[in-house]
Amino acid sequence: MGSPDFAVPTLDALVDAGHEVVAAYTQPPRPAGRGKGERPTAVELRAHELGIHVRSPKSLRGQADLEEFTELDADIAVVAAYGLILPQPILDAPMLGCLNVHASLLPRWRGAAPVQRAIMAGDEATGVTIMQMEAGLDTGPMLLKRALEIEDNNAVLDDLPRFEPIPQPEDGATYAAKITKDEARIDWSRPATDLVRHIQGLAPFPGAWFEVDGERIKLLAATEANGTGAPGEVLDDQLTIACGDGALQPTQVQRAGKGAMCPDELLRGFSIPKGTILR
C-alpha cells in the first residue's frame, strides 16, 4: 500500500524477496501537468509493470472496501507513504497486521512529511523505521530502525518473529505536519540559513516560491551568499537575494509551465533587476 516514488523500492524489494504480492493499493490518479490529464501514481505504474493487480479506492472506510480487502486473505500488509488513513478493521484484517515503512527515526517526525521536515529543521541524521501500525499517527511499536542505508539483503519479513516490537517513547516525539500551499511561500524575513533548508525540504514538490510582477517563481535549490539589504531585495544581476539575516543565491529555479533552470537562464528571458523587492 503506497503511492509516490518513495514507495516503489519497497514494492520492488517485496517482489525481489519472493513474497507473493496479492494486490497493490494506491491513491487514485490525479490531474497533473499543463493538460491536467489524470496521472497514475508511481506505485500504480510499477505494479502494472510487475503484473500486480492494482486497487485505488478514494477511501477505505466503506463496508464494500473492507470486504474487498478482507477477501484478499493477506498474511500482512506493508504500507509505505500510502496517503490514506487505515481504519481499525483494515488494520486488523491481515493475519499479521500491517507494517509501515516510515521515513524517519521514530519517534521523531511522526506524520505526513517526515523527509521534508527533517531537512527543513536541519537534522543531522534521518532514516527509516519499520513499525507495527495501530490507530495512532505513527505511534506503533518499532521493529527495525536504520539511520544509514541498509547494505545487506536482510528484511523484516524474512524473519519476522526475531524482531521484538519496541514501544515508542513519548519523550522526543515530534510531528511532521502536512506541507501546506501557504507554507511553501518564501518569507524573506527569515534568516538565509533557515530559508536554504526550507527550499531544500520543499524541492521538488511542492516547491518553495516567491512572486515577482504577478508571476510565481519556484526556488528549487539555493546556497547562502554574502550581502545585506531589505528582506527580499535583489542585490545584484545574479539574483542574490537579501534575507532577514544574510542572503541567499538561487542555483535552480522554475517558472510556471517551464522546466528547472539556472538563474542565468531565467534572467535572460525574465528581467528581475537589482533593487527589486520580491514578495
C-alpha positions as protocol buffer text, in pm:
chain_id: "A"
residue {
  index: 1
  type: MET
  ca { x: 0 y: 0 z: 0 }
}
residue {
  index: 2
  type: GLY
  ca { x: 181 y: 309 z: -125 }
}
residue {
  index: 3
  type: SER
  ca { x: 168 y: 592 z: -373 }
}
residue {
  index: 4
  type: PRO
  ca { x: 476 y: 809 z: -455 }
}
residue {
  index: 5
  type: ASP
  ca { x: 826 y: 727 z: -581 }
}
residue {
  index: 6
  type: PHE
  ca { x: 939 y: 672 z: -221 }
}
residue {
  index: 7
  type: ALA
  ca { x: 722 y: 359 z: -200 }
}
residue {
  index: 8
  type: VAL
  ca { x: 841 y: 192 z: -522 }
}
residue {
  index: 9
  type: PRO
  ca { x: 1165 y: 43 z: -378 }
}
residue {
  index: 10
  type: THR
  ca { x: 960 y: -123 z: -103 }
}
residue {
  index: 11
  type: LEU
  ca { x: 735 y: -285 z: -364 }
}
residue {
  index: 12
  type: ASP
  ca { x: 1038 y: -397 z: -563 }
}
residue {
  index: 13
  type: ALA
  ca { x: 1205 y: -538 z: -251 }
}
residue {
  index: 14
  type: LEU
  ca { x: 899 y: -745 z: -164 }
}
residue {
  index: 15
  type: VAL
  ca { x: 885 y: -891 z: -514 }
}
residue {
  index: 16
  type: ASP
  ca { x: 1262 y: -950 z: -529 }
}
residue {
  index: 17
  type: ALA
  ca { x: 1247 y: -1131 z: -194 }
}
residue {
  index: 18
  type: GLY
  ca { x: 996 y: -1377 z: -337 }
}
residue {
  index: 19
  type: HIS
  ca { x: 687 y: -1264 z: -148 }
}
residue {
  index: 20
  type: GLU
  ca { x: 354 y: -1304 z: -324 }
}
residue {
  index: 21
  type: VAL
  ca { x: 202 y: -956 z: -356 }
}
residue {
  index: 22
  type: VAL
  ca { x: -171 y: -1022 z: -390 }
}
residue {
  index: 23
  type: ALA
  ca { x: -259 y: -659 z: -463 }
}
residue {
  index: 24
  type: ALA
  ca { x: -118 y: -309 z: -468 }
}
residue {
  index: 25
  type: TYR
  ca { x: -328 y: -36 z: -309 }
}
residue {
  index: 26
  type: THR
  ca { x: -252 y: 320 z: -416 }
}
residue {
  index: 27
  type: GLN
  ca { x: -414 y: 662 z: -438 }
}
residue {
  index: 28
  type: PRO
  ca { x: -639 y: 730 z: -738 }
}
residue {
  index: 29
  type: PRO
  ca { x: -491 y: 909 z: -1041 }
}
residue {
  index: 30
  type: ARG
  ca { x: -476 y: 1287 z: -1001 }
}
residue {
  index: 31
  type: PRO
  ca { x: -489 y: 1568 z: -1258 }
}
residue {
  index: 32
  type: ALA
  ca { x: -133 y: 1675 z: -1337 }
}
residue {
  index: 33
  type: GLY
  ca { x: 68 y: 1866 z: -1594 }
}
residue {
  index: 34
  type: ARG
  ca { x: -37 y: 2151 z: -1817 }
}
residue {
  index: 35
  type: GLY
  ca { x: -314 y: 1946 z: -1977 }
}
residue {
  index: 36
  type: LYS
  ca { x: -444 y: 1839 z: -1635 }
}
residue {
  index: 37
  type: GLY
  ca { x: -475 y: 1482 z: -1757 }
}
residue {
  index: 38
  type: GLU
  ca { x: -506 y: 1218 z: -1487 }
}
residue {
  index: 39
  type: ARG
  ca { x: -169 y: 1076 z: -1388 }
}
residue {
  index: 40
  type: PRO
  ca { x: -141 y: 744 z: -1203 }
}
residue {
  index: 41
  type: THR
  ca { x: 87 y: 715 z: -902 }
}
residue {
  index: 42
  type: ALA
  ca { x: 441 y: 579 z: -925 }
}
residue {
  index: 43
  type: VAL
  ca { x: 330 y: 265 z: -739 }
}
residue {
  index: 44
  type: GLU
  ca { x: 45 y: 202 z: -983 }
}
residue {
  index: 45
  type: LEU
  ca { x: 280 y: 232 z: -1280 }
}
residue {
  index: 46
  type: ARG
  ca { x: 535 y: -4 z: -1123 }
}
residue {
  index: 47
  type: ALA
  ca { x: 271 y: -253 z: -1011 }
}
residue {
  index: 48
  type: HIS
  ca { x: 138 y: -277 z: -1367 }
}
residue {
  index: 49
  type: GLU
  ca { x: 493 y: -343 z: -1491 }
}
residue {
  index: 50
  type: LEU
  ca { x: 522 y: -624 z: -1236 }
}
residue {
  index: 51
  type: GLY
  ca { x: 184 y: -773 z: -1327 }
}
residue {
  index: 52
  type: ILE
  ca { x: 32 y: -696 z: -986 }
}
residue {
  index: 53
  type: HIS
  ca { x: -338 y: -621 z: -951 }
}
residue {
  index: 54
  type: VAL
  ca { x: -394 y: -253 z: -857 }
}
residue {
  index: 55
  type: ARG
  ca { x: -672 y: -105 z: -647 }
}
residue {
  index: 56
  type: SER
  ca { x: -711 y: 270 z: -596 }
}
residue {
  index: 57
  type: PRO
  ca { x: -1011 y: 345 z: -373 }
}
residue {
  index: 58
  type: LYS
  ca { x: -1073 y: 704 z: -266 }
}
residue {
  index: 59
  type: SER
  ca { x: -1116 y: 582 z: 92 }
}
residue {
  index: 60
  type: LEU
  ca { x: -1109 y: 257 z: 290 }
}
residue {
  index: 61
  type: ARG
  ca { x: -1396 y: 337 z: 524 }
}
residue {
  index: 62
  type: GLY
  ca { x: -1684 y: 181 z: 328 }
}
residue {
  index: 63
  type: GLN
  ca { x: -1812 y: -169 z: 401 }
}
residue {
  index: 64
  type: ALA
  ca { x: -1751 y: -275 z: 41 }
}
residue {
  index: 65
  type: ASP
  ca { x: -1391 y: -158 z: 62 }
}
residue {
  index: 66
  type: LEU
  ca { x: -1338 y: -357 z: 383 }
}
residue {
  index: 67
  type: GLU
  ca { x: -1494 y: -670 z: 238 }
}
residue {
  index: 68
  type: GLU
  ca { x: -1284 y: -643 z: -76 }
}
residue {
  index: 69
  type: PHE
  ca { x: -967 y: -601 z: 132 }
}
residue {
  index: 70
  type: THR
  ca { x: -1056 y: -887 z: 368 }
}
residue {
  index: 71
  type: GLU
  ca { x: -1125 y: -1123 z: 79 }
}
residue {
  index: 72
  type: LEU
  ca { x: -760 y: -1095 z: -24 }
}
residue {
  index: 73
  type: ASP
  ca { x: -683 y: -1313 z: 281 }
}
residue {
  index: 74
  type: ALA
  ca { x: -343 y: -1146 z: 307 }
}
residue {
  index: 75
  type: ASP
  ca { x: -89 y: -1253 z: 568 }
}
residue {
  index: 76
  type: ILE
  ca { x: 34 y: -897 z: 612 }
}
residue {
  index: 77
  type: ALA
  ca { x: 0 y: -550 z: 463 }
}
residue {
  index: 78
  type: VAL
  ca { x: 311 y: -340 z: 400 }
}
residue {
  index: 79
  type: VAL
  ca { x: 245 y: 34 z: 390 }
}
residue {
  index: 80
  type: ALA
  ca { x: 484 y: 300 z: 256 }
}
residue {
  index: 81
  type: ALA
  ca { x: 363 y: 657 z: 204 }
}
residue {
  index: 82
  type: TYR
  ca { x: 15 y: 542 z: 106 }
}
residue {
  index: 83
  type: GLY
  ca { x: -157 y: 870 z: 190 }
}
residue {
  index: 84
  type: LEU
  ca { x: -485 y: 730 z: 323 }
}
residue {
  index: 85
  type: ILE
  ca { x: -580 y: 661 z: 685 }
}
residue {
  index: 86
  type: LEU
  ca { x: -629 y: 289 z: 754 }
}
residue {
  index: 87
  type: PRO
  ca { x: -935 y: 237 z: 977 }
}
residue {
  index: 88
  type: GLN
  ca { x: -911 y: -24 z: 1253 }
}
residue {
  index: 89
  type: PRO
  ca { x: -1097 y: -300 z: 1060 }
}
residue {
  index: 90
  type: ILE
  ca { x: -839 y: -268 z: 780 }
}
residue {
  index: 91
  type: LEU
  ca { x: -552 y: -276 z: 1031 }
}
residue {
  index: 92
  type: ASP
  ca { x: -699 y: -591 z: 1185 }
}
residue {
  index: 93
  type: ALA
  ca { x: -777 y: -777 z: 861 }
}
residue {
  index: 94
  type: PRO
  ca { x: -436 y: -929 z: 771 }
}
residue {
  index: 95
  type: MET
  ca { x: -330 y: -1223 z: 989 }
}
residue {
  index: 96
  type: LEU
  ca { x: -6 y: -1048 z: 1096 }
}
residue {
  index: 97
  type: GLY
  ca { x: -144 y: -696 z: 1087 }
}
residue {
  index: 98
  type: CYS
  ca { x: 7 y: -403 z: 898 }
}
residue {
  index: 99
  type: LEU
  ca { x: 368 y: -284 z: 885 }
}
residue {
  index: 100
  type: ASN
  ca { x: 461 y: 72 z: 797 }
}
residue {
  index: 101
  type: VAL
  ca { x: 786 y: 180 z: 631 }
}
residue {
  index: 102
  type: HIS
  ca { x: 820 y: 530 z: 775 }
}
residue {
  index: 103
  type: ALA
  ca { x: 1083 y: 776 z: 653 }
}
residue {
  index: 104
  type: SER
  ca { x: 1215 y: 899 z: 988 }
}
residue {
  index: 105
  type: LEU
  ca { x: 1385 y: 777 z: 1302 }
}
residue {
  index: 106
  type: LEU
  ca { x: 1073 y: 749 z: 1515 }
}
residue {
  index: 107
  type: PRO
  ca { x: 950 y: 892 z: 1742 }
}
residue {
  index: 108
  type: ARG
  ca { x: 1094 y: 1199 z: 1568 }
}
residue {
  index: 109
  type: TRP
  ca { x: 880 y: 1321 z: 1279 }
}
residue {
  index: 110
  type: ARG
  ca { x: 565 y: 1119 z: 1300 }
}
residue {
  index: 111
  type: GLY
  ca { x: 320 y: 1227 z: 1033 }
}
residue {
  index: 112
  type: ALA
  ca { x: 280 y: 1312 z: 667 }
}
residue {
  index: 113
  type: ALA
  ca { x: 603 y: 1491 z: 569 }
}
residue {
  index: 114
  type: PRO
  ca { x: 896 y: 1342 z: 765 }
}
residue {
  index: 115
  type: VAL
  ca { x: 1163 y: 1385 z: 498 }
}
residue {
  index: 116
  type: GLN
  ca { x: 1079 y: 1748 z: 430 }
}
residue {
  index: 117
  type: ARG
  ca { x: 1053 y: 1835 z: 799 }
}
residue {
  index: 118
  type: ALA
  ca { x: 1387 y: 1674 z: 884 }
}
residue {
  index: 119
  type: ILE
  ca { x: 1562 y: 1872 z: 610 }
}
residue {
  index: 120
  type: MET
  ca { x: 1385 y: 2195 z: 698 }
}
residue {
  index: 121
  type: ALA
  ca { x: 1477 y: 2154 z: 1065 }
}
residue {
  index: 122
  type: GLY
  ca { x: 1845 y: 2097 z: 985 }
}
residue {
  index: 123
  type: ASP
  ca { x: 1856 y: 1747 z: 1134 }
}
residue {
  index: 124
  type: GLU
  ca { x: 2197 y: 1584 z: 1103 }
}
residue {
  index: 125
  type: ALA
  ca { x: 2053 y: 1238 z: 1052 }
}
residue {
  index: 126
  type: THR
  ca { x: 1733 y: 1074 z: 941 }
}
residue {
  index: 127
  type: GLY
  ca { x: 1648 y: 723 z: 833 }
}
residue {
  index: 128
  type: VAL
  ca { x: 1372 y: 464 z: 810 }
}
residue {
  index: 129
  type: THR
  ca { x: 1170 y: 291 z: 1081 }
}
residue {
  index: 130
  type: ILE
  ca { x: 964 y: -23 z: 1023 }
}
residue {
  index: 131
  type: MET
  ca { x: 679 y: -30 z: 1273 }
}
residue {
  index: 132
  type: GLN
  ca { x: 362 y: -216 z: 1351 }
}
residue {
  index: 133
  type: MET
  ca { x: 64 y: 1 z: 1269 }
}
residue {
  index: 134
  type: GLU
  ca { x: -202 y: 95 z: 1521 }
}
residue {
  index: 135
  type: ALA
  ca { x: -477 y: 354 z: 1539 }
}
residue {
  index: 136
  type: GLY
  ca { x: -245 y: 641 z: 1644 }
}
residue {
  index: 137
  type: LEU
  ca { x: -49 y: 850 z: 1395 }
}
residue {
  index: 138
  type: ASP
  ca { x: 283 y: 662 z: 1355 }
}
residue {
  index: 139
  type: THR
  ca { x: 278 y: 563 z: 1723 }
}
residue {
  index: 140
  type: GLY
  ca { x: 308 y: 185 z: 1690 }
}
residue {
  index: 141
  type: PRO
  ca { x: 586 y: -41 z: 1824 }
}
residue {
  index: 142
  type: MET
  ca { x: 910 y: -29 z: 1626 }
}
residue {
  index: 143
  type: LEU
  ca { x: 1061 y: -345 z: 1473 }
}
residue {
  index: 144
  type: LEU
  ca { x: 1365 y: -206 z: 1294 }
}
residue {
  index: 145
  type: LYS
  ca { x: 1526 y: 136 z: 1276 }
}
residue {
  index: 146
  type: ARG
  ca { x: 1815 y: 226 z: 1048 }
}
residue {
  index: 147
  type: ALA
  ca { x: 1986 y: 563 z: 1033 }
}
residue {
  index: 148
  type: LEU
  ca { x: 2209 y: 457 z: 743 }
}
residue {
  index: 149
  type: GLU
  ca { x: 2143 y: 288 z: 414 }
}
residue {
  index: 150
  type: ILE
  ca { x: 2089 y: -86 z: 458 }
}
residue {
  index: 151
  type: GLU
  ca { x: 2379 y: -264 z: 292 }
}
residue {
  index: 152
  type: ASP
  ca { x: 2272 y: -623 z: 336 }
}
residue {
  index: 153
  type: ASN
  ca { x: 1972 y: -807 z: 198 }
}
residue {
  index: 154
  type: ASN
  ca { x: 1801 y: -881 z: 529 }
}
residue {
  index: 155
  type: ALA
  ca { x: 1441 y: -770 z: 559 }
}
residue {
  index: 156
  type: VAL
  ca { x: 1192 y: -775 z: 843 }
}
residue {
  index: 157
  type: LEU
  ca { x: 954 y: -1010 z: 662 }
}
residue {
  index: 158
  type: ASP
  ca { x: 1228 y: -1272 z: 614 }
}
residue {
  index: 159
  type: ASP
  ca { x: 1243 y: -1339 z: 988 }
}
residue {
  index: 160
  type: LEU
  ca { x: 953 y: -1151 z: 1146 }
}
residue {
  index: 161
  type: PRO
  ca { x: 948 y: -1332 z: 1486 }
}
residue {
  index: 162
  type: ARG
  ca { x: 1310 y: -1228 z: 1550 }
}
residue {
  index: 163
  type: PHE
  ca { x: 1217 y: -860 z: 1569 }
}
residue {
  index: 164
  type: GLU
  ca { x: 1086 y: -762 z: 1910 }
}
residue {
  index: 165
  type: PRO
  ca { x: 837 y: -473 z: 1894 }
}
residue {
  index: 166
  type: ILE
  ca { x: 977 y: -184 z: 2099 }
}
residue {
  index: 167
  type: PRO
  ca { x: 725 y: 76 z: 2222 }
}
residue {
  index: 168
  type: GLN
  ca { x: 799 y: 428 z: 2104 }
}
residue {
  index: 169
  type: PRO
  ca { x: 890 y: 671 z: 2381 }
}
residue {
  index: 170
  type: GLU
  ca { x: 672 y: 979 z: 2400 }
}
residue {
  index: 171
  type: ASP
  ca { x: 976 y: 1182 z: 2504 }
}
residue {
  index: 172
  type: GLY
  ca { x: 1128 y: 1333 z: 2192 }
}
residue {
  index: 173
  type: ALA
  ca { x: 827 y: 1267 z: 1969 }
}
residue {
  index: 174
  type: THR
  ca { x: 767 y: 1530 z: 1701 }
}
residue {
  index: 175
  type: TYR
  ca { x: 508 y: 1559 z: 1425 }
}
residue {
  index: 176
  type: ALA
  ca { x: 575 y: 1618 z: 1057 }
}
residue {
  index: 177
  type: ALA
  ca { x: 261 y: 1807 z: 960 }
}
residue {
  index: 178
  type: LYS
  ca { x: 147 y: 1802 z: 600 }
}
residue {
  index: 179
  type: ILE
  ca { x: 304 y: 2077 z: 390 }
}
residue {
  index: 180
  type: THR
  ca { x: 50 y: 2349 z: 304 }
}
residue {
  index: 181
  type: LYS
  ca { x: 50 y: 2573 z: -3 }
}
residue {
  index: 182
  type: ASP
  ca { x: 79 y: 2886 z: 210 }
}
residue {
  index: 183
  type: GLU
  ca { x: 379 y: 2742 z: 392 }
}
residue {
  index: 184
  type: ALA
  ca { x: 563 y: 2697 z: 63 }
}
residue {
  index: 185
  type: ARG
  ca { x: 570 y: 3073 z: 3 }
}
residue {
  index: 186
  type: ILE
  ca { x: 913 y: 3212 z: 98 }
}
residue {
  index: 187
  type: ASP
  ca { x: 918 y: 3451 z: 392 }
}
residue {
  index: 188
  type: TRP
  ca { x: 1223 y: 3666 z: 319 }
}
residue {
  index: 189
  type: SER
  ca { x: 1231 y: 3798 z: 676 }
}
residue {
  index: 190
  type: ARG
  ca { x: 1368 y: 3462 z: 791 }
}
residue {
  index: 191
  type: PRO
  ca { x: 1746 y: 3403 z: 814 }
}
residue {
  index: 192
  type: ALA
  ca { x: 1919 y: 3276 z: 499 }
}
residue {
  index: 193
  type: THR
  ca { x: 2024 y: 2956 z: 679 }
}
residue {
  index: 194
  type: ASP
  ca { x: 1662 y: 2870 z: 755 }
}
residue {
  index: 195
  type: LEU
  ca { x: 1547 y: 2955 z: 403 }
}
residue {
  index: 196
  type: VAL
  ca { x: 1806 y: 2731 z: 238 }
}
residue {
  index: 197
  type: ARG
  ca { x: 1673 y: 2442 z: 446 }
}
residue {
  index: 198
  type: HIS
  ca { x: 1316 y: 2546 z: 366 }
}
residue {
  index: 199
  type: ILE
  ca { x: 1392 y: 2540 z: -7 }
}
residue {
  index: 200
  type: GLN
  ca { x: 1573 y: 2205 z: 10 }
}
residue {
  index: 201
  type: GLY
  ca { x: 1294 y: 2048 z: 213 }
}
residue {
  index: 202
  type: LEU
  ca { x: 1023 y: 2151 z: -33 }
}
residue {
  index: 203
  type: ALA
  ca { x: 1208 y: 2057 z: -354 }
}
residue {
  index: 204
  type: PRO
  ca { x: 1099 y: 1937 z: -599 }
}
residue {
  index: 205
  type: PHE
  ca { x: 740 y: 1928 z: -474 }
}
residue {
  index: 206
  type: PRO
  ca { x: 552 y: 2139 z: -386 }
}
residue {
  index: 207
  type: GLY
  ca { x: 846 y: 2377 z: -429 }
}
residue {
  index: 208
  type: ALA
  ca { x: 920 y: 2694 z: -230 }
}
residue {
  index: 209
  type: TRP
  ca { x: 814 y: 3002 z: -427 }
}
residue {
  index: 210
  type: PHE
  ca { x: 806 y: 3381 z: -449 }
}
residue {
  index: 211
  type: GLU
  ca { x: 623 y: 3628 z: -670 }
}
residue {
  index: 212
  type: VAL
  ca { x: 758 y: 3896 z: -900 }
}
residue {
  index: 213
  type: ASP
  ca { x: 540 y: 4103 z: -1135 }
}
residue {
  index: 214
  type: GLY
  ca { x: 248 y: 3877 z: -1054 }
}
residue {
  index: 215
  type: GLU
  ca { x: 427 y: 3557 z: -1163 }
}
residue {
  index: 216
  type: ARG
  ca { x: 511 y: 3277 z: -926 }
}
residue {
  index: 217
  type: ILE
  ca { x: 871 y: 3150 z: -943 }
}
residue {
  index: 218
  type: LYS
  ca { x: 975 y: 2829 z: -771 }
}
residue {
  index: 219
  type: LEU
  ca { x: 1311 y: 2815 z: -596 }
}
residue {
  index: 220
  type: LEU
  ca { x: 1432 y: 2454 z: -613 }
}
residue {
  index: 221
  type: ALA
  ca { x: 1787 y: 2497 z: -479 }
}
residue {
  index: 222
  type: ALA
  ca { x: 1991 y: 2774 z: -321 }
}
residue {
  index: 223
  type: THR
  ca { x: 2304 y: 2841 z: -117 }
}
residue {
  index: 224
  type: GLU
  ca { x: 2391 y: 3103 z: 141 }
}
residue {
  index: 225
  type: ALA
  ca { x: 2563 y: 3414 z: -1 }
}
residue {
  index: 226
  type: ASN
  ca { x: 2724 y: 3736 z: 111 }
}
residue {
  index: 227
  type: GLY
  ca { x: 2519 y: 4053 z: 112 }
}
residue {
  index: 228
  type: THR
  ca { x: 2276 y: 4263 z: 310 }
}
residue {
  index: 229
  type: GLY
  ca { x: 1961 y: 4453 z: 226 }
}
residue {
  index: 230
  type: ALA
  ca { x: 1591 y: 4471 z: 290 }
}
residue {
  index: 231
  type: PRO
  ca { x: 1430 y: 4126 z: 313 }
}
residue {
  index: 232
  type: GLY
  ca { x: 1350 y: 4008 z: -39 }
}
residue {
  index: 233
  type: GLU
  ca { x: 1568 y: 4270 z: -210 }
}
residue {
  index: 234
  type: VAL
  ca { x: 1755 y: 4161 z: -522 }
}
residue {
  index: 235
  type: LEU
  ca { x: 2115 y: 4266 z: -456 }
}
residue {
  index: 236
  type: ASP
  ca { x: 2280 y: 4219 z: -796 }
}
residue {
  index: 237
  type: ASP
  ca { x: 2234 y: 4093 z: -1152 }
}
residue {
  index: 238
  type: GLN
  ca { x: 2300 y: 3733 z: -1038 }
}
residue {
  index: 239
  type: LEU
  ca { x: 1973 y: 3718 z: -838 }
}
residue {
  index: 240
  type: THR
  ca { x: 2138 y: 3724 z: -497 }
}
residue {
  index: 241
  type: ILE
  ca { x: 1852 y: 3794 z: -255 }
}
residue {
  index: 242
  type: ALA
  ca { x: 1868 y: 3956 z: 88 }
}
residue {
  index: 243
  type: CYS
  ca { x: 1704 y: 3774 z: 379 }
}
residue {
  index: 244
  type: GLY
  ca { x: 1622 y: 3871 z: 736 }
}
residue {
  index: 245
  type: ASP
  ca { x: 1978 y: 3770 z: 822 }
}
residue {
  index: 246
  type: GLY
  ca { x: 2229 y: 3727 z: 540 }
}
residue {
  index: 247
  type: ALA
  ca { x: 2145 y: 3649 z: 179 }
}
residue {
  index: 248
  type: LEU
  ca { x: 2098 y: 3353 z: -50 }
}
residue {
  index: 249
  type: GLN
  ca { x: 2193 y: 3269 z: -405 }
}
residue {
  index: 250
  type: PRO
  ca { x: 1943 y: 3062 z: -605 }
}
residue {
  index: 251
  type: THR
  ca { x: 2106 y: 2781 z: -803 }
}
residue {
  index: 252
  type: GLN
  ca { x: 1795 y: 2626 z: -959 }
}
residue {
  index: 253
  type: VAL
  ca { x: 1464 y: 2797 z: -1035 }
}
residue {
  index: 254
  type: GLN
  ca { x: 1147 y: 2720 z: -1228 }
}
residue {
  index: 255
  type: ARG
  ca { x: 882 y: 2935 z: -1396 }
}
residue {
  index: 256
  type: ALA
  ca { x: 523 y: 2815 z: -1424 }
}
residue {
  index: 257
  type: GLY
  ca { x: 491 y: 2566 z: -1707 }
}
residue {
  index: 258
  type: LYS
  ca { x: 868 y: 2552 z: -1763 }
}
residue {
  index: 259
  type: GLY
  ca { x: 1142 y: 2311 z: -1666 }
}
residue {
  index: 260
  type: ALA
  ca { x: 1402 y: 2370 z: -1397 }
}
residue {
  index: 261
  type: MET
  ca { x: 1678 y: 2612 z: -1498 }
}
residue {
  index: 262
  type: CYS
  ca { x: 1972 y: 2804 z: -1355 }
}
residue {
  index: 263
  type: PRO
  ca { x: 1922 y: 3172 z: -1263 }
}
residue {
  index: 264
  type: ASP
  ca { x: 2117 y: 3290 z: -1570 }
}
residue {
  index: 265
  type: GLU
  ca { x: 1866 y: 3115 z: -1797 }
}
residue {
  index: 266
  type: LEU
  ca { x: 1575 y: 3265 z: -1605 }
}
residue {
  index: 267
  type: LEU
  ca { x: 1715 y: 3619 z: -1622 }
}
residue {
  index: 268
  type: ARG
  ca { x: 1775 y: 3600 z: -1998 }
}
residue {
  index: 269
  type: GLY
  ca { x: 1403 y: 3572 z: -2055 }
}
residue {
  index: 270
  type: PHE
  ca { x: 1258 y: 3730 z: -1743 }
}
residue {
  index: 271
  type: SER
  ca { x: 1401 y: 4054 z: -1607 }
}
residue {
  index: 272
  type: ILE
  ca { x: 1444 y: 4084 z: -1229 }
}
residue {
  index: 273
  type: PRO
  ca { x: 1667 y: 4392 z: -1192 }
}
residue {
  index: 274
  type: LYS
  ca { x: 1877 y: 4486 z: -893 }
}
residue {
  index: 275
  type: GLY
  ca { x: 1667 y: 4662 z: -631 }
}
residue {
  index: 276
  type: THR
  ca { x: 1351 y: 4460 z: -700 }
}
residue {
  index: 277
  type: ILE
  ca { x: 1170 y: 4358 z: -381 }
}
residue {
  index: 278
  type: LEU
  ca { x: 1042 y: 4001 z: -408 }
}
residue {
  index: 279
  type: ARG
  ca { x: 721 y: 3902 z: -234 }
}
